[in-house]
Amino acid sequence: MTVYPFLIHLGGFTITGYGIMMMVAFLLAGWVYAKDIERAGMDSGLAWDAVVAAVIGGIVGAKVYYAILVGETGALFSRGGLVWYGGFTGGVAAVCLLLWWKKQSIARHSDLVAPALAIGYATGRIGCFLVGDDYGLPTNVPWGVAFPQGSPPTTARVLQQEFGVTLPAGTPPEQVFAVHPTQLYEVFIALVIFLLLWKMRDHKNRPGWLFGVFLALMGMERVFVEIFRAKDDRFIGPFTLAQTISVVVIGVGAWLYARRKSPTVA
């Protein structure tokens, strides 16, 4: 299967599939969050204020993380480089600041927003697939996908130079390889996590417990998917930087799960 970037050209301006799906991700997550806020008997308008805060904080966090990662301040102003963990950290910080300003319970809202974050993540990864970004290692599996014009393309030269992939000697530099569509792996797993969180919304534990479940599951998802990703950022032994961060996220999630796992005092 071969996939080319989904692009819409409007004069001199180009709209990418990634940009469209990012917008959809924020709107869909905001809608799910708003529904749960209404269900809790609160004003759903707060959800859309949180979406605005998350967009601003998420973009700033993602760009700062990427600039630190590549060691170039100019990356702050590039079009690409929206890294998930940086965006997640910045978005969470901005929303927490908003909730604090509005005198809302951060722990309670973390539970309300957990399913929304999972469905938003799944939607955003569809955007990565549409532009050929964040793909996996070369593979012969039947569902392998080639991105000849991806970001970057799945050519031998790119796979070797940018991701340190070992290929047979004499492979033509511009030969295009099929790779694991890790974006779709993440879409599927994140949707499963969303459904699990959605069914667990009526838990009787203390506020923050469901957010702990979200962190633990999403951290495990990322550790797993990174095994198939085309990357060359080994941080500790065979672990990539994202896997290392994910282990910390899993630990925080497990701590919240254990700490908040008790009946709510009436």
N, C-alpha and C positions, 0 to 999 in steps of 0.2 A: 504494500500500500504506500502510495506517495501523496504527501500533503504539502500544498503550497500556501504561503501566508494569505490570510483573509484580510484584504485591504479595500478601503473605499476611498477613491480619490475625488476630492471636491476642490477643483481649481488647483491651487498650489498647496493645498492642505490634505494630509492623508490621515484617515481614521483607521486604526488597526483593530483586528479582532480582539486583541488583548485589552485595548482601551475600552471597547464596547462591553466586554465581559467584566471588566473591573467595575464599570458603572453599574451593570446589572447586579454584580455581587454586593455592592454597598446598598443598593435599593432593596434587593431581596432580603439581605440580612436585616436591614432597617424595618422592613415589613414584618418579618418574623418576630423581631424584638418588640415592635409596637403591639403585636397581637398578644404577646405574653405580658406586656405591661398592662394592657387593657384587662386581661384575664386576672391580673393581680389587683385590679380596682384602682389603677393610677392613670394619670393623663398620658396618652400615647404620644403626645407632642414631644415628650422628653426623648423618645427613641430617635426622632429625626434630628433633634439637637445633638444627640450622641453621634449620629452618622456624620454630621458636619465636623464634629470634633475629631472623630476617628479618621476621616479623610485627610484632614490637615495634619494631625499628629502622625498618621500612618505614612504619609508621603515624606514628611520631614525625617521620621525615624528610619525609614527604608533608605533614603538617600544618604543620611549620615553614616549608617551601618555600611553601605556599599563603598562610600568614600574612604572609610577607615580600612575596609577589607582590601581595596586595591591600592591604598596609599596615595591617592590623587585627589586633591581638593577640587579639581575641575570636574570630577565625577558628580559633584553636588548639582551641577547644572546640566548634566547630560540627560537625554531622553529616557535612556534605559536605567538599569540598576535598581529596580524596586525589589529588594530582598525581603522575604517573608518575615523572618525573625526581627529584623529592624523595624519593619512596618507594624508588626504586631506589638512590639514594645512601645513604639511611639504612639500608636493608636490607643492602647490600654492606658498609657500615662495621661493622654489628653482627655479621655472619657472619665477617668478617675478624678481628674481635676474638675471637670464639669459637674460630676455628681457631688463632689465635696462642696463646690460653690452653691449648688442647689440644695444642699443639706439632705442628700439622699444616702441610703445605706449602700455602700459599695459592695459589701458581701452579698446582699440580697439581689442587687442588679447583676452581679457577676453570674449568678445562677440563671437569671432571666435571659441574659445575652448569650449563654453558652451554646444553645442550639443554633442561634443566629450566626455565630462565628463559624460553626462547622459548615453550614450550608453556604455561607459566603466564601469560605476557603475552597469548597468544591467548585463553585461557579468561577472563581478567579483562575483556577487551574485549567479550566476549559479554554480560557483566554491564552494561557501559555501554549496549549496545544495548537491553537489556531495560528500562532505566529512561529511555531517551531522553536520554542525556548524550553530550557530545563528538561531536556530529553535524557534518555538513558544510554547505556553502552550498546555497541553493535550486537545484533542477535539474529538467529535463524528461526525464531519462533514464528508461527503463522501470522500472528498479529503485529509483527514488527512494522515500523513506520519509517519511511525515508523522508527527510526534510531537505531537499536540494537547495532551497532558498530560505532555510531556517535562520534563526538568530542565535548562534551562527549555523551555517549549513552542516549537514552530517557528512562531510567529505573526509577522505583519509587525512588530508593535510590538517584540517581543523581538529579532528579527533586525536591526532598524534601530537600536534603542537600545543593545543590549548588544554587538552584533557589527559595527555600522557597515555593514550590507549596504544597498546602494542598490536600491530597489524603485520601480516605476512610481508616478508621482504619483497621489494619490487612492486608493491601496490601503487597504482597510479595516484598521484596526489589529489586529483579531482574526482576520483571514484566516489560515488555516493553510496553510503551504507544504510541499511535498515537498522533501527535502534529500538530499544524498549520504549514504548510510549508511557514513560513514568508519570507524565501529566495525567493520563487517564487512570493509571493505577491510583493516584491520589484522589481523583474525582470519585472513584468508586468507594474507596475506603472512607473518605470524608462524608459521603452520603450515608454510609452505614452508621458512622459515628453520630451523624445528625439524627437518624431515626432512633438510635439508642437513647440519646439525650432527650429527644422529644417525648419518648415513653416514660422517662424517669423524672419528668418535670414535677410530678406530685410527690416527690420523696418527702419523708418526715424528718430528715436530718437538718442540722443547723445551716443557715445561709452560707454559701461558699462551697458546700460539699459538691454540688453538681459541677461547678467550675473546676474543682479539683479533678473530677472524673474526665472532664474535657481536656485538661492539660495533660493528664497521664495518657489518654488514648491518642491524642494528636502527636504527642512526643514519640510514642511507640510507632505510630504510622510513619513518621519521618525517619526514624532509625531504620525501619524496614525498607522504605523506598530508596533511601540513599545507597543501599547495596547495589541497586541497578542503575543509579545515576552516572552519567558521564561527568566526572569531576576529578580534579587534581589538587585538592586542598586538604590532604591528610594532616590531621592536627595532633592526635595522640595515637601512635601506632597505625593501625588500619582504619581508625575512626576519622571521618571527615569533621570539619568544623561544625557543620549542621548537626551531625550525629552527637557530637560532644555537647552542644547546647541542648539538644533534645533530651539527653540523659539528665541534665540539670532540670529541664522542664518536667520530665517524668517524676523526678524526685520531689519537686514542689507540688505537683499534682497529688502524689501519694501522701505527702505531708498534710495537705488540705483534706484529702479523703479521710485520713485517720483522725485528724484534729476536729473536723466538723461532723464526724459520723456519730451522732447522738440525737435522740428525740428533741425537737424544739420545745422549749419550756413554754407552756401556755400562759 
